[in-house]
């Protein structure tokens, strides 16, 4: 009976070790995912700002051309 008890105890210890190992792996992967999501969000924000700045530059150029053509410079 003690052999059965020892075997059960070993199985339980192995299960606990495996559970701890999996939790550790999951926590590491979650951290990697969180970091990647933050980088993606920052990239999207930078892209939006770049698009906005490009539009503003284009509007400025169009207005400059319009003013120059109305003033007889062009």
HELIX and SHEET records of a PDB file:
HELIX    1   1 UNK A    2  UNK A   70  1                                  69    
END                                                                             
